[in-house]
């Protein structure tokens, strides 16, 4: 099952902006030191499918030797009209869900002792994401 919110007030939302500005809401003093963090280096929109593939890759690499905690969730809907439909007649149906990622946003925390396994898995995670990411430990 792909990531999507259960209930929402408004089903269809406007696109908004994805600004290339640094996320100043980070509080590095409150972050725990023994956690491995995956941080974005540019801004984009991540779909629920992309986040689900990252989650499954990290869980396969860890194999009960640690845990993964995600800090982002796709809560913005993206609509699309069907093919071969004329212009007008309102906004299309919800196609998928995305989350807006700014520069410096922490995507997830990893708690494990198997750092070499995570570094190998990190290359696979990089290949499946449309953004540049960095690992901090």
C-alpha positions in Angstrom: 0.0 0.0 0.0 1.4 3.4 -1.0 1.6 6.2 1.5 -1.5 8.5 1.5 -3.3 10.3 4.2 -6.5 8.7 5.6 -8.7 11.7 5.9 -8.4 15.3 4.8 -10.4 18.5 4.9 -10.0 19.4 1.2 -9.4 16.7 -1.3 -7.8 18.8 -4.1 -5.0 21.4 -3.4 -3.2 24.0 -5.3 0.4 23.4 -6.5 2.2 26.1 -4.5 5.9 26.8 -4.7 9.0 24.7 -4.1 11.6 27.3 -3.2 15.3 26.6 -3.2 15.9 28.2 0.2 17.5 26.6 3.2 15.2 25.1 5.8 16.0 27.1 8.9 13.6 25.1 11.1 16.3 22.5 11.7 17.5 22.3 15.3 20.7 20.3 15.2 21.2 20.5 18.9 18.1 18.5 19.6 19.1 15.7 17.2 20.4 12.5 18.8 24.0 11.9 18.1 23.9 8.1 17.7 21.5 8.2 14.8 22.3 8.1 11.1 20.4 10.9 9.2 19.6 11.2 5.5 19.3 14.9 4.5 18.2 16.5 1.2 20.6 18.8 -0.6 18.1 20.4 -3.0 14.3 20.9 -3.1 11.8 18.8 -4.9 8.5 16.9 -4.5 8.8 13.3 -3.4 5.9 10.9 -4.2 4.6 8.3 -1.8 5.9 5.5 -4.1 9.5 6.9 -3.9 9.3 7.1 -0.1 7.9 3.6 0.0 10.8 2.2 -2.1 13.4 4.0 0.2 11.7 2.4 3.2 11.7 -1.1 1.8 15.4 -0.8 0.7 16.5 0.4 4.1 14.5 -2.4 5.8 16.1 -5.0 3.6 19.5 -3.7 4.4 18.9 -3.6 8.2 17.2 -7.0 8.6 16.1 -6.5 12.3 19.5 -5.0 13.3 18.0 -1.5 13.6 15.1 0.6 12.7 14.0 3.4 10.4 12.0 6.5 11.4 10.7 8.7 8.6 10.2 12.5 9.2 8.4 13.2 5.9 5.0 12.1 4.8 3.1 12.7 1.5 0.2 14.9 2.4 -0.3 17.1 -0.7 -2.5 15.7 -3.5 -1.7 16.0 -7.2 -4.6 15.9 -9.6 -4.6 14.8 -13.3 -7.2 14.9 -15.9 -7.7 11.7 -18.0 -6.3 11.5 -21.6 -8.4 12.6 -24.5 -10.6 15.0 -22.4 -11.3 18.5 -23.7 -10.2 21.6 -21.8 -12.5 22.9 -19.0 -15.0 21.0 -17.0 -13.2 21.5 -13.7 -10.2 20.1 -12.0 -9.2 16.4 -12.5 -9.2 13.6 -10.0 -6.5 12.9 -7.4 -3.7 10.9 -9.1 -1.1 10.6 -6.4 0.3 12.2 -3.1 3.5 14.1 -2.7 5.5 15.8 0.0 7.5 19.0 -0.6 11.1 18.7 0.4 13.2 21.8 1.0 17.0 22.1 1.2 18.3 20.6 4.4 15.2 18.6 5.3 15.9 15.4 7.3 14.2 12.6 5.4 14.7 9.8 7.9 16.7 8.6 11.0 18.4 5.2 11.1 19.5 3.5 14.3 21.9 0.6 13.8 25.5 -0.6 14.3 25.8 -1.9 10.8 27.2 1.3 9.2 28.9 -0.5 6.2 25.6 -2.2 5.2 23.9 1.2 5.3 26.6 2.8 3.2 26.2 0.1 0.5 22.4 0.5 0.6 22.8 4.3 0.4 24.1 4.1 -3.2 20.8 2.3 -4.2 18.7 4.9 -2.4 20.6 7.7 -4.2 19.8 6.1 -7.6 16.0 5.9 -6.9 15.5 9.5 -5.7 15.2 12.6 -7.9 17.1 14.8 -5.3 20.6 14.8 -4.0 20.9 13.4 -0.5 23.6 13.3 2.1 24.2 10.9 5.0 25.2 12.2 8.4 26.4 10.0 11.3 
